[in-house]
Structures are given as structure tokens and as C-alpha cells.
Amino acid sequence: MSVQELYRNNQPLSQIQHLYQLQISDLGDIDERLRGIFSPGYDQALVAQYMTTQFREEAQTYVEKYQKTDYFANLLSTAFEKIGLRQEQRSQLTILDIGSGAGNSVFPLMELCPDSMIIASDLSVELLALLKQVLLRQQLHNNCHLLQLNAEELNFTERTFDLVVGAATLHHLFTPEKALQGCAQILKKGGWAIFFEPFENGHALLSLAYRDILKEEPQRPRLPEESRGFLVSRIQEYEMRKGRDKSRPEFALMDDKWFFTRQYFWELAEKWHFSDCLIYPLYPLELAKQQFVLQTEINLRLALGKDRDALPDWAWQIIQQYDDIFSEDLKKEMLLEGTVLLKK
């Protein structure tokens, strides 16, 4: 029986097993609440190595903080336009979504790619359980199958998938190269891997803006202690995340490990024999005019739960200078967040 026949007959275990090289089982055999989530049976020590409490015990809080399906629907629509995947070509695809969490990219994929076989995967069973609840509530549970999966170990049959999607996934990994190697092996000829990730060059400039604020402070009204701590922590985070060496023990405690460069993806695209590698900014040009201001607003909201009032006007003026100084063409080169498209 083909994978599409298994899909039509709603046999998720057989369908995934047909594609996956390791033996899997239904976690519902151990805990009924996890019925319909499949797994090769990862050792909990391995899971703990990759997954901090944010993705396990605090999974519900993480979802409430970061869930934004409309945002990723727009990003995926744009990516499909870039790769020339027209609406009439999007049905009956075989799609692997890695780092699915509670479904930021999964639900848009189900809408944009109707009648496709979608495997939503994550190493966090807790996040997959939350995704399962929403799928059941929206009666979409027959349209998407759930697999506990380490994104660095894509043990699927070669040339299986039309699309692999990772929405803000690679920067959490210790070795994203392994995920990209896996994509190169499991994508069909002409298939695409789509990723949305943070980039170093934009964050380097933002870090410089934050340093300028701290240098200016002695001549200005004193920053609130919480706001100064925010700026210091963001500068320190940039220093940690830049570069490729993630061997320091501190990274085991960090959820976000990477800021990427174009060069990183270009090298790996050549190494793993992708035929094309396209990279472009997430911010459309009209928003790029204030991309450093907008990113700071996002950072404040995520880190402190605060709005613009957390920083004084003079600090915003310094950040705005970084938005004003660059031409439109150069802003296309300066990635804070970027889309990476890799064609097999």
C-alpha cells in the first residue's frame, strides 16, 4: 500500500512507519493522553539534553508567548511565491514540519497545501500534546500526524518529501548542519526546505545600538534598572550566539543558540548538494525602514512584557538613527530575521 493510500485510509502509524526508518509506537500505549503521538522511544536524558524546561514543563506558557499562526501563514505564502509553488501545485504533497511546537507553521500548511500528507514533529512531547488538543478541537486530527522527532536525526527514507519546513527551529539546535544534511537526503529531486531564522548581521548592528544607549546614559536621565538590565542581557546574548562554536557548557542552558550568516547556509548548500539557496529578509521593505525599532519593541515585549515606555525617547532616537542611516538596497542585505530556501 502506498503512502498516499495509507493517508486516505487514515492509518497514521502505518503511514509514518512507511516513511520512517526506525520502529515507532503510539505513546498512548503508555499514557492515554498522548494517544496519536508516535515516537521511536527517545531516552529521557537525550530529550533533556536538547529541551530546556521552556519546551517541557513550561510548554503552555511558551505557546501562549510565541504562538502566531497568521504571521507564519504570511511567511509561507511569500516563500511559496518565491519558489514558484502555485496554488494548483500544493495539493497531495508529502510535507515534514520540524520543530512544530503547537503548530505555528502546521496550521498554515494545512490550509495552503490541502489534501497533503503532513507530519508535524517536535522533540517535546508536551508541545505535541498541546498541538494535538487544538487539532482535535478544530477536527483536523485526521489531516496531520504527530511524531516525536529530533530534528538533528531525520531518519526517513531518502527522497521522500516534497517540502520540509522549520519555523524558527534551526537556531535552537546544537548542530543545525545535521538537520540540513537530513533535508538533503529526504527531499525529492526539486523539493524545497524552508526555514525562518535569525541572522547575525542585523543583530550585530542592533547590539551596537544598545551599546550606544549605555554609553550615552551618563549624559542623560538614568535608565530604569530593569531597562538597563534588558540592554545588557541582549548585548551579552549577541556575544554568546555569534559564530559557529556551540561547545561551551552554557549552551546546554540556552534555548536560542545561533545567529546565522548567509555564508553558513551557502557553504552547507554546496556541501550537501542543494541546487539552489535563496535567502531574503522577513521584514518587507516598508517595515525595514524601522526594523531596528520594531525588533526592539518585540524584544521588550518578549523579555519584559513591556512596551515602548520601557525606554526613554532619547534611547529610541539612537535606535532610529540605525534605521535611518542605511539605503533601501543595503537594508535588503541586513538580515535581522530571514527566510532560507534550499532546493534539492
C-alpha positions as CSV (number, residue, x, y, z in Angstrom):
1,M,0.0,0.0,0.0
2,S,1.4,3.4,-1.0
3,V,1.9,6.2,1.5
4,Q,-1.0,8.2,-0.2
5,E,-3.3,5.2,0.1
6,L,-2.4,4.9,3.8
7,Y,-3.1,8.6,4.2
8,R,-6.5,8.3,2.5
9,N,-7.4,5.3,4.7
10,N,-6.3,7.3,7.8
11,Q,-3.7,4.8,9.1
12,P,-1.2,7.2,10.7
13,L,1.0,4.7,12.4
14,S,1.4,2.7,9.2
15,Q,1.8,5.8,7.2
16,I,4.6,7.3,9.2
17,Q,6.3,3.9,9.6
18,H,6.2,3.5,5.8
19,L,8.5,6.6,5.6
20,Y,10.5,6.4,8.9
21,Q,13.4,4.0,9.2
22,L,13.2,3.4,12.9
23,Q,10.5,1.4,14.7
24,I,7.9,3.7,16.2
25,S,5.0,3.2,18.6
26,D,2.0,5.1,19.9
27,L,2.8,7.0,23.1
28,G,-0.9,6.4,24.0
29,D,0.1,2.8,24.9
30,I,2.0,4.4,27.9
31,D,-0.2,7.4,28.6
32,E,-3.7,7.6,27.1
33,R,-3.4,11.4,27.0
34,L,-0.7,11.0,24.3
35,R,-2.7,8.8,22.1
36,G,-1.9,9.6,18.4
37,I,1.6,10.9,19.1
38,F,4.2,8.5,17.7
39,S,7.8,8.1,18.8
40,P,10.8,5.9,18.3
41,G,11.2,5.9,22.1
42,Y,13.8,8.6,22.9
43,D,15.8,8.3,26.1
44,Q,14.7,11.0,28.5
45,A,18.3,12.0,29.1
46,L,18.6,12.8,25.4
47,V,15.4,14.8,25.4
48,A,16.6,16.8,28.5
49,Q,19.9,17.5,26.7
50,Y,18.0,19.3,23.9
51,M,14.9,20.5,25.6
52,T,15.0,23.1,28.4
53,T,12.1,23.5,30.8
54,Q,10.6,26.1,28.4
55,F,9.7,23.4,26.0
56,R,8.6,20.8,28.5
57,E,7.3,21.7,31.9
58,E,6.6,25.3,30.8
59,A,5.2,24.3,27.3
60,Q,1.8,26.0,27.8
61,T,3.5,29.3,28.8
62,Y,5.8,29.1,25.8
63,V,2.9,28.6,23.4
64,E,1.0,31.5,24.8
65,K,4.0,33.7,24.4
66,Y,5.1,32.7,20.9
67,Q,2.0,31.3,19.1
68,K,1.4,33.4,15.9
69,T,0.0,31.3,13.1
70,D,-1.2,34.3,11.0
71,Y,2.4,35.6,10.9
72,F,3.8,32.3,9.7
73,A,1.0,31.9,7.2
74,N,2.1,35.1,5.5
75,L,5.8,34.0,5.6
76,L,4.9,30.7,4.0
77,S,2.7,32.3,1.3
78,T,5.6,34.6,0.4
79,A,8.0,31.6,0.3
80,F,5.7,29.7,-2.0
81,E,5.6,32.6,-4.3
82,K,9.5,32.8,-4.3
83,I,9.9,29.2,-5.2
84,G,7.1,29.3,-7.8
85,L,4.8,26.8,-5.9
86,R,1.5,27.8,-7.3
87,Q,-1.8,27.0,-5.6
88,E,-2.7,24.3,-8.1
89,Q,0.7,22.6,-7.3
90,R,0.2,22.5,-3.5
91,S,-2.2,19.6,-3.1
92,Q,-1.2,16.0,-2.3
93,L,2.3,16.9,-1.2
94,T,4.3,15.0,1.4
95,I,5.4,17.5,4.0
96,L,7.6,17.2,7.1
97,D,7.3,20.1,9.6
98,I,10.2,20.1,12.1
99,G,10.1,21.9,15.4
100,S,6.4,22.2,15.1
101,G,5.7,23.2,18.7
102,A,2.0,23.8,19.0
103,G,1.5,24.4,15.3
104,N,2.7,27.9,14.2
105,S,3.5,26.6,10.7
106,V,1.4,23.4,10.8
107,F,-2.0,25.1,10.6
108,P,-1.0,27.4,7.7
109,L,0.5,24.4,5.9
110,M,-2.8,22.5,6.2
111,E,-4.7,25.5,4.7
112,L,-2.1,26.3,2.0
113,C,-1.5,22.7,1.0
114,P,-4.9,20.9,1.0
115,D,-5.0,17.1,0.9
116,S,-1.3,16.9,1.6
117,M,0.2,14.4,4.0
118,I,1.7,16.5,6.8
119,I,3.9,15.1,9.6
120,A,4.3,17.6,12.5
121,S,7.3,16.8,14.6
122,D,9.0,18.0,17.7
123,L,11.2,16.5,20.4
124,S,8.9,17.9,23.1
125,V,6.0,15.6,23.7
126,E,4.4,18.3,25.8
127,L,4.3,20.7,22.9
128,L,2.9,17.9,20.6
129,A,0.2,17.2,23.2
130,L,-0.8,20.8,23.0
131,L,-0.9,20.7,19.2
132,K,-3.0,17.5,19.4
133,Q,-5.6,19.3,21.6
134,V,-6.0,22.1,19.0
135,L,-6.2,19.6,16.2
136,L,-8.9,17.7,18.0
137,R,-10.8,20.8,18.9
138,Q,-10.8,22.0,15.3
139,Q,-11.5,18.5,14.0
140,L,-8.3,18.5,12.0
141,H,-6.7,15.5,13.7
142,N,-7.1,13.3,10.5
143,N,-5.2,15.8,8.4
144,C,-1.9,15.9,10.4
145,H,0.2,13.2,12.1
146,L,2.3,13.8,15.1
147,L,5.8,12.4,15.6
148,Q,8.3,12.9,18.4
149,L,11.5,13.7,16.5
150,N,15.0,15.0,17.0
151,A,15.5,17.5,14.1
152,E,19.2,16.5,14.0
153,E,18.2,12.9,13.2
154,L,15.9,12.8,10.2
155,N,15.8,9.1,9.8
156,F,13.4,8.9,6.9
157,T,13.7,7.1,3.6
158,E,15.6,9.1,1.0
159,R,13.8,11.2,-1.5
160,T,10.5,11.1,0.5
161,F,9.3,14.6,1.0
162,D,8.3,17.4,-1.3
163,L,8.7,20.0,1.4
164,V,10.5,20.3,4.8
165,V,9.5,23.3,6.9
166,G,11.1,24.7,10.0
167,A,9.6,27.8,11.5
168,A,12.2,29.3,13.9
169,T,13.7,25.8,14.5
170,L,17.4,25.6,13.5
171,H,18.7,28.3,15.9
172,H,17.6,26.0,18.8
173,L,19.8,23.1,17.7
174,F,23.3,22.3,18.7
175,T,24.2,21.2,15.2
176,P,21.9,22.7,12.5
177,E,24.2,21.2,9.9
178,K,22.8,17.7,10.8
179,A,19.3,18.9,10.1
180,L,20.3,20.4,6.7
181,Q,22.1,17.2,5.8
182,G,19.0,15.3,6.7
183,C,16.9,17.6,4.5
184,A,19.2,17.0,1.6
185,Q,18.7,13.2,1.9
186,I,15.0,13.1,2.4
187,L,13.8,15.7,-0.1
188,K,12.7,14.6,-3.5
189,K,14.6,16.0,-6.5
190,G,13.2,19.5,-6.9
191,G,11.8,19.6,-3.4
192,W,12.4,22.5,-1.0
193,A,13.4,23.1,2.6
194,I,12.0,26.3,4.0
195,F,13.4,27.9,7.2
196,F,12.7,31.2,9.1
197,E,15.7,32.1,11.2
198,P,17.6,35.0,13.0
199,F,20.7,36.4,11.3
200,E,23.9,37.8,12.8
201,N,24.5,40.9,10.7
202,G,21.3,42.7,11.7
203,H,21.6,41.7,15.3
204,A,25.2,42.8,15.4
205,L,24.0,46.3,14.4
206,L,21.2,46.2,16.9
207,S,23.7,45.2,19.6
208,L,25.8,48.3,18.7
209,A,22.7,50.5,19.0
210,Y,22.2,49.1,22.5
211,R,25.9,49.8,23.4
212,D,25.4,53.4,22.2
213,I,22.5,53.8,24.5
214,L,24.5,52.6,27.5
215,K,27.4,54.9,26.5
216,E,25.1,57.9,26.3
217,E,23.4,57.2,29.6
218,P,25.8,59.2,31.8
219,Q,24.8,62.4,30.0
220,R,21.1,61.5,30.1
221,P,18.4,60.8,32.7
222,R,19.2,57.5,34.3
223,L,17.6,54.4,32.7
224,P,15.3,52.2,34.9
225,E,17.3,49.3,36.3
226,E,15.1,46.8,34.5
227,S,15.6,48.6,31.2
228,R,19.4,48.7,31.6
229,G,19.4,45.0,32.5
230,F,17.5,44.3,29.3
231,L,20.1,46.1,27.2
232,V,23.0,44.4,28.9
233,S,21.4,41.0,28.6
234,R,20.7,41.5,24.9
235,I,24.4,42.5,24.2
236,Q,25.6,39.5,26.2
237,E,23.2,37.2,24.3
238,Y,24.6,38.5,21.0
239,E,28.2,37.8,22.1
240,M,27.2,34.3,23.0
241,R,25.2,33.4,19.9
242,K,27.5,34.8,17.2
243,G,29.9,32.4,15.5
244,R,29.7,28.7,15.0
245,D,31.3,27.2,18.1
246,K,28.5,26.0,20.4
247,S,30.6,23.7,22.5
248,R,30.6,25.8,25.7
249,P,28.5,24.2,28.5
250,E,26.4,27.4,28.8
251,F,24.7,26.5,25.5
252,A,23.0,23.5,27.2
253,L,21.0,26.0,29.2
254,M,20.2,28.3,26.3
255,D,17.1,27.9,24.2
256,D,18.3,30.2,21.4
257,K,21.8,29.2,20.4
258,W,22.5,30.7,16.9
259,F,22.6,33.8,14.9
260,F,23.2,32.7,11.3
261,T,25.0,34.2,8.4
262,R,24.4,33.8,4.6
263,Q,27.8,32.2,4.3
264,Y,26.9,29.4,6.7
265,F,23.9,28.4,4.5
266,W,25.8,28.9,1.3
267,E,28.6,26.6,2.4
268,L,26.2,23.9,3.6
269,A,24.1,24.2,0.4
270,E,27.2,23.4,-1.6
271,K,28.3,20.7,0.8
272,W,25.0,18.8,0.7
273,H,24.4,19.3,-3.0
274,F,21.4,21.6,-2.9
275,S,20.8,23.0,-6.4
276,D,19.8,26.5,-5.1
277,C,19.9,28.6,-1.9
278,L,17.8,31.7,-1.7
279,I,17.9,34.0,1.4
280,Y,15.9,37.1,1.9
281,P,14.7,39.3,4.8
282,L,11.5,38.6,6.7
283,Y,10.8,42.2,7.1
284,P,9.2,43.7,3.9
285,L,10.8,46.9,2.7
286,E,8.1,49.1,4.2
287,L,8.8,47.7,7.7
288,A,12.5,47.5,7.1
289,K,12.5,51.3,7.4
290,Q,12.1,50.8,11.1
291,Q,13.3,47.3,11.5
292,F,15.6,48.0,14.5
293,V,12.9,49.9,16.3
294,L,10.4,47.1,15.6
295,Q,12.8,44.4,16.7
296,T,13.4,46.3,19.9
297,E,9.7,46.6,20.6
298,I,9.4,42.8,20.1
299,N,12.4,42.2,22.3
300,L,10.9,44.3,25.1
301,R,7.6,42.6,24.9
302,L,9.1,39.1,25.0
303,A,11.7,39.8,27.6
304,L,9.9,42.2,30.0
305,G,6.3,42.2,28.9
306,K,6.7,46.0,28.4
307,D,6.0,48.4,25.6
308,R,7.9,51.4,24.3
309,D,7.7,53.2,27.7
310,A,10.4,50.9,29.0
311,L,12.9,53.0,27.2
312,P,13.1,56.8,27.1
313,D,12.7,58.9,24.0
314,W,16.4,59.6,23.7
315,A,17.1,55.9,23.6
316,W,14.6,55.4,20.8
317,Q,16.2,58.2,18.9
318,I,19.6,56.3,18.9
319,I,17.9,53.2,17.7
320,Q,16.1,55.1,15.0
321,Q,19.4,56.5,13.7
322,Y,20.4,52.9,12.9
323,D,17.2,52.6,10.9
324,D,17.8,55.9,9.1
325,I,21.4,55.6,8.0
326,F,21.1,52.7,5.5
327,S,19.8,52.8,2.0
328,E,16.9,50.6,0.9
329,D,19.3,48.4,-1.1
330,L,21.5,47.9,1.9
331,K,18.6,47.0,4.1
332,K,17.9,44.1,1.8
333,E,21.3,42.8,2.8
334,M,21.0,43.4,6.5
335,L,19.0,40.5,7.9
336,L,17.6,40.5,11.4
337,E,15.3,37.6,10.6
338,G,15.5,35.8,7.2
339,T,13.9,33.2,5.1
340,V,16.2,30.4,3.8
341,L,15.0,28.4,0.8
342,L,17.0,25.3,-0.2
343,K,16.2,23.4,-3.3
344,K,17.3,19.8,-3.8
